[in-house]
Amino acid sequence: HVERMIFLPDPGEVVLAVDLSQVDMRAVAGLSQDLAYIDMLKHEDPHAEIAKMLFGDVKYRENAKAIGHGWNYGRGIKAISDGQEIDPALVRQFDRSMRERFGRLVEWQDEVRAIAEAGVLLDNGFGRPMRADPHRAYTQGPALMGQGAARDIMMTGLLNVADRHPEVLPMLRAQVHDEIVLSVPVGIAEDV
């Protein structure tokens, strides 16, 4: 991604970017306990599957990422259709397919929305309380849960790195959502 281009390695080092593959989706899978969704993440690349379904080609995988995350968090058919210039009928078919395949996830979304709408604090699975705007509960409730859990998964990973490999932590240059960017000495880049 071009955003990484702003990071320059220190002399004699290389930039190493590492991300947590599909961590938002994995967080939603864990929180919802939708066994079909969990199984899908074990055996499929959901972004590629969505790209094939909506664009007819896996080369649109990056476009599909926003759609998959948006759907998890309650983005509607019209917003998806307008945002990516996709035939609304195709998006309705995608939505119907997702709802049929991942019924427990849909139930979880509704459960989270009800909690958020009532003004009750949400727990992202790590004990961190989060407050959604009750008027925006439909999208904000599931999004806070998925993104909040993804954030805490990343932080837990960084704490584990700091504990087990403290020599790596000074190499950290940035952490953005599900990715860390490191400046790593060339000679140990493979090991890191």
Secondary structure, 3 states (H helix, E strand, C coil): CHHHHHCCCCCCEEEEEEECCCHHHHHHHHHHCCHHHHHHHHHCCHHHHHHHHHHCCHHHHHHHHHHHHHHHCCCCHHHHHHHHCCCHHHHHHHHHHHHHHCHHHHHHHHHHHHHHHCCCCEECCCCCEECCCHHHHHHHHHHHHHHHHHHHHHHHHHHHHHHHCCCCHHHEEEEECCEEEEEEEHHHCCCC
